[in-house]
């Protein structure tokens, strides 16, 4: 039941902010529910795909999506996903997975900071502050695990 609520929240937040639900799901599953990061990455990708598809259909119907940019991004992100999968597999099999933890934490932190800066100009920032808080908790937990 808890995971269902997390999924609903991540889907709503991902649709509103454009981040994708993974920015919420992965840290919550890793930090609070103690799932291994390699599992949360896959779970996050699947949830992000469904959120992205449903949001994209709405944007296409309202004619606020640029088809040329979408096709270019689709191609690039597909190649990026394949490379990321291969890199993830290599790092995991060679016990270098801590690199993924560091990259993930830094990306969450930077995306939160950029969202806060952007949203402060618009006077709307609750979700950005929550993302920053989650990423800081994530980085703090990573420091504890390394000790």
Secondary structure, 3 states (H helix, E strand, C coil): CHHHHHHHHHHHHHHHHCCCCHHHHHHHHHHHCCCCHHHHHHHHHHHHHHHHHHHHHHHHHCCCCCHHHHHHHHHHHHHHHHHHHHHHHHHHHCCCCHHHHHHHHHHHHHHHHHHHHHHHHHCCCHHHHHHHHHHHHHHHHHHHHHC
